[in-house]
Amino acid sequence: MKKMECDVAVVALGLSGLANAIAAAEQGLSVIGFEKMRITGGAANMGMGPCAIESRVQKQKQLTLTREEAFMQHMNYTHWSVDARLVHDYYWKTADTIDWLMDMGVNFEVAPYFPMAYWTAHNVIPDDGGKPGPRGASTMVRRMTERAEQMGVQMMFECPVKKILMEDGKAVGILAIDANGEEIECRAKAVSICTGGIGDNYEMKKEITGRDGSEGENFAQVPGLKGDGLRMAWEAGVGRSPVLAEFNVGIHDNFNHWILEGAYRTKAELMVNLDGERFMNEEMSQMGTFCGNQILRQKGHVAFEIIDSDRVKYQMKHGPELLDEVHGSDFFEHFFEAADAAMQEPDYANKYFFKTDSIEELADLAGINKENLVKTIEEYNNACDHGYDDILCKSRRYMNPVRKPPFYTMKMILQETSNAGGILTDRRMRCLTQEGDIVPGLYACGTDANGLYGTAYNFYIPGNHMGFALNSGRIAAEAMAEYILG
Ligand SMILES: Cc1cc2nc3c(=O)[nH]c(=O)nc-3n(C[C@H](O)[C@H](O)[C@H](O)COP(=O)(O)OP(=O)(O)OC[C@H]3O[C@@H](n4cnc5c(N)ncnc54)[C@H](O)[C@@H]3O)c2cc1C
C-alpha cells in the first residue's frame, strides 16, 4: 500500500473540489486531490456558468439586484425550509468569487436564462472566443486547474476514493485506489467530500428519493456520479440531508433535434395533456422546473405543444417570443428544415413530433382525446381573440391562436436534471451527525451537500448549482484552515 500525507485531502476534483483545493492551498495548506476520472471539472464541463450577485460584471451592466433582494426571494421561494444562514453566506460570497475567478483569467457575460429570471448567471466566455453557452464553463475548469497546479495542489487522476479514514470520531484521511490498482492510504488533517451527487446511480436515487428517473429521460447522468461521497460520509457517521429530485421539461433525443428543442422547450406555446386539456399557464414553462412539476402530474408524464404555421412564420420573421440562454435566438430560421428532417425519421415522426393538416389528425396520431382537444383549441383561440385567459391567467402577449395548418406538435417529456443534497453540514460546510454535532475534520461541498432549494431548483436566480459548488468549496477551505491552523 502506498502512503501519502497532506493537510487537506480533497475527494474529487470536480467544480467544488477544485475550488476547495485551490482555496485551501491559498491558505497555505498542502493539498492532494483524488479524482476518479482522467480530467477535472466533472459536470461543470458541460455547463454555462455560475450565479453571482453584486459582481463587478453586473455593476458594469448597471444591473441592480441586491444580495438582500436575492436572499429574500430565495428564502420565500423555499418557504424558509432551508438553512438561511448558509443561503446568506453563499450569496454574500458570490461577487468575491467572480473576482477570484477573473483574477485566474476567467471572463464572464452576465445573463438571465429567460425573461422572468434575474440576471445572475455569469456565463463563461469560452477560450476560443465563441459565445457563452453549453460547455462554455469548461474554460473556467481549465483556468482553475492551472491555478491549482500553480498553487502546488497534487492531483491524482483515475484514483477513486473508497473510504474516509476515521479515528476517535475524527476524519484523518482517505483510502483510494490508483490507476494501477494499488491501494493508497493518505493521512490528512482534514478531508472534503466533493463527489457531485448521485446522478449516475439509479438504485441509490430510487432508494433515497423514491424516484429513479424512469418517468422521464435522465439529463443528469454524468458518468461517475455514483453517490460515492454520500455513501462514504454516511459510513463515517455523518447525518443525512434531504435529496432534491428535480425534474425539468424537454424533448426526446434533444441533442439531435436542437433547433426543435429551441422552438419548444420552455416556450409559451399552447400545451395540452393526453386528455386534450390545458394544464398550466404556458408562459410559466420558461421556469423549466415548474413545467417539469406539472408534466409529472399528467397522465403518462407527457404533454403536447402545438404551433401553427402562422406562428412559426411570425417567429421566423420577428425572432422567438421567448428567448433562453441555451438555444440563443436564431433557431426559428431553420425550423421548417428541422421539422421536415424529423418527419423523415421513422422513430421520431408521429411518435415524438407531428406535422398534421388538422387538429383531429393530430389527436388520432398522438392518442390525445379528440373531442376535448377540438374544444380546447376553440376555447383557447377565443381567449386569444379577446386577449384574456380566464382559465390559467396567461399574459396577453403570449396568447397566439392555433388556426393555420399545418400544425407542428412536439411531445414534451420529463427530464431529470439534478439530485442535490444528501450530506448534512452546517453553514461552514462542516459535516454533522444526524444529531447536529460536528464531525471533526470532515467537510462536504457542491452537489453532495447542496440543500439550498427545498423542493425545486430556484431557476429565478440562475447559476445556483455552479455558484454553490464554487462558493461552498471556498467556504469549506476557510473553515479547514481555521481547524488546522487554529
Ligand atoms: C449538462 C449540464 C449543464 C449544466 N449547466 C449548469 C450551468 O450552466 N450553471 C450551473 O450553475 N450549473 C450547471 N450544471 C450543474 C453543475 O455543473 C453542477 O452542479 C456542478 O458541476 C456541481 O459541482 P460538484 O463539484 O458538486 O460536482 P461535479 O462538478 O460533477 O464533480 C464531481 C466529481 O467527482 C468525481 N468523483 C465521483 N466519485 C468519486 C470518487 N469516489 N473519488 C474521486 N472522484 C470522484 C467525478 O468524477 C467528478 O469529477 C449543469 C449540469 C449539467 C449536467
The ligand as an SDF file (V2000), in Angstrom:
LIG
                    3D

 53 58  0  0  0  0  0  0  0  0999 V2000
  -25.4260   19.3680  -18.9030 C   0  0  0  0  0  0  0  0  0  0  0  0
  -25.2640   20.1520  -17.6370 C   0  0  0  0  0  0  0  0  0  0  0  0
  -25.2480   21.5400  -17.7010 C   0  0  0  0  0  0  0  0  0  0  0  0
  -25.1400   22.2970  -16.5280 C   0  0  0  0  0  0  0  0  0  0  0  0
  -25.1060   23.6610  -16.6090 N   0  0  0  0  0  0  0  0  0  0  0  0
  -25.0160   24.4170  -15.4940 C   0  0  0  0  0  0  0  0  0  0  0  0
  -24.9460   25.8440  -15.5540 C   0  0  0  0  0  0  0  0  0  0  0  0
  -24.8890   26.4420  -16.6310 O   0  0  0  0  0  0  0  0  0  0  0  0
  -24.9320   26.5310  -14.3750 N   0  0  0  0  0  0  0  0  0  0  0  0
  -24.9760   25.9070  -13.1710 C   0  0  0  0  0  0  0  0  0  0  0  0
  -24.9910   26.5700  -12.1380 O   0  0  0  0  0  0  0  0  0  0  0  0
  -24.9740   24.5550  -13.0820 N   0  0  0  0  0  0  0  0  0  0  0  0
  -24.9900   23.7990  -14.2090 C   0  0  0  0  0  0  0  0  0  0  0  0
  -24.9650   22.4350  -14.1190 N   0  0  0  0  0  0  0  0  0  0  0  0
  -24.7690   21.8140  -12.7960 C   0  0  0  0  0  0  0  0  0  0  0  0
  -23.2750   21.9350  -12.3600 C   0  0  0  0  0  0  0  0  0  0  0  0
  -22.4330   21.5460  -13.4010 O   0  0  0  0  0  0  0  0  0  0  0  0
  -23.0270   21.0670  -11.1460 C   0  0  0  0  0  0  0  0  0  0  0  0
  -23.9570   21.4170  -10.1580 O   0  0  0  0  0  0  0  0  0  0  0  0
  -21.6070   21.2750  -10.5840 C   0  0  0  0  0  0  0  0  0  0  0  0
  -20.6440   20.8390  -11.5040 O   0  0  0  0  0  0  0  0  0  0  0  0
  -21.5010   20.5040   -9.2740 C   0  0  0  0  0  0  0  0  0  0  0  0
  -20.1960   20.5520   -8.8030 O   0  0  0  0  0  0  0  0  0  0  0  0
  -19.6640   19.3370   -7.9090 P   0  0  0  0  0  0  0  0  0  0  0  0
  -18.2660   19.6120   -7.6040 O   0  0  0  0  0  0  0  0  0  0  0  0
  -20.6150   19.0780   -6.8240 O   0  0  0  0  0  0  0  0  0  0  0  0
  -19.7730   18.0650   -8.8820 O   0  0  0  0  0  0  0  0  0  0  0  0
  -19.0220   17.8170  -10.2410 P   0  0  0  0  0  0  0  0  0  0  0  0
  -18.5290   19.0850  -10.8310 O   0  0  0  0  0  0  0  0  0  0  0  0
  -19.8950   16.9660  -11.0880 O   0  0  0  0  0  0  0  0  0  0  0  0
  -17.7500   16.9660   -9.8250 O   0  0  0  0  0  0  0  0  0  0  0  0
  -17.8490   15.7190   -9.1890 C   0  0  0  0  0  0  0  0  0  0  0  0
  -16.5430   14.9760   -9.4120 C   0  0  0  0  0  0  0  0  0  0  0  0
  -16.4780   13.8720   -8.5210 O   0  0  0  0  0  0  0  0  0  0  0  0
  -15.7430   12.8410   -9.1540 C   0  0  0  0  0  0  0  0  0  0  0  0
  -15.9280   11.6250   -8.3400 N   0  0  0  0  0  0  0  0  0  0  0  0
  -17.0870   10.9640   -8.1010 C   0  0  0  0  0  0  0  0  0  0  0  0
  -16.8690    9.9480   -7.2360 N   0  0  0  0  0  0  0  0  0  0  0  0
  -15.5520    9.9860   -6.9150 C   0  0  0  0  0  0  0  0  0  0  0  0
  -14.7220    9.2050   -6.0570 C   0  0  0  0  0  0  0  0  0  0  0  0
  -15.1900    8.1740   -5.3410 N   0  0  0  0  0  0  0  0  0  0  0  0
  -13.4080    9.5320   -5.9640 N   0  0  0  0  0  0  0  0  0  0  0  0
  -12.8920   10.5570   -6.6700 C   0  0  0  0  0  0  0  0  0  0  0  0
  -13.6210   11.3130   -7.5120 N   0  0  0  0  0  0  0  0  0  0  0  0
  -14.9460   11.0450   -7.6140 C   0  0  0  0  0  0  0  0  0  0  0  0
  -16.3300   12.8790  -10.5330 C   0  0  0  0  0  0  0  0  0  0  0  0
  -15.5410   12.1630  -11.4610 O   0  0  0  0  0  0  0  0  0  0  0  0
  -16.3830   14.3830  -10.7990 C   0  0  0  0  0  0  0  0  0  0  0  0
  -15.1920   14.8450  -11.3750 O   0  0  0  0  0  0  0  0  0  0  0  0
  -25.0570   21.6500  -15.2740 C   0  0  0  0  0  0  0  0  0  0  0  0
  -25.0690   20.2530  -15.2120 C   0  0  0  0  0  0  0  0  0  0  0  0
  -25.1730   19.5090  -16.3650 C   0  0  0  0  0  0  0  0  0  0  0  0
  -25.1810   18.0170  -16.2730 C   0  0  0  0  0  0  0  0  0  0  0  0
  1  2  1  0
  2  3  1  0
  2 52  2  0
  3  4  2  0
  4  5  1  0
  4 50  1  0
  5  6  2  0
  6  7  1  0
  6 13  1  0
  7  8  2  0
  7  9  1  0
  9 10  1  0
 10 11  2  0
 10 12  1  0
 12 13  2  0
 13 14  1  0
 14 15  1  0
 14 50  1  0
 15 16  1  0
 16 17  1  0
 16 18  1  0
 18 19  1  0
 18 20  1  0
 20 21  1  0
 20 22  1  0
 22 23  1  0
 23 24  1  0
 24 25  2  0
 24 26  1  0
 24 27  1  0
 27 28  1  0
 28 29  2  0
 28 30  1  0
 28 31  1  0
 31 32  1  0
 32 33  1  0
 33 34  1  0
 33 48  1  0
 34 35  1  0
 35 36  1  0
 35 46  1  0
 36 37  1  0
 36 45  1  0
 37 38  2  0
 38 39  1  0
 39 40  1  0
 39 45  2  0
 40 41  1  0
 40 42  2  0
 42 43  1  0
 43 44  2  0
 44 45  1  0
 46 47  1  0
 46 48  1  0
 48 49  1  0
 50 51  2  0
 51 52  1  0
 52 53  1  0
M  END
$$$$
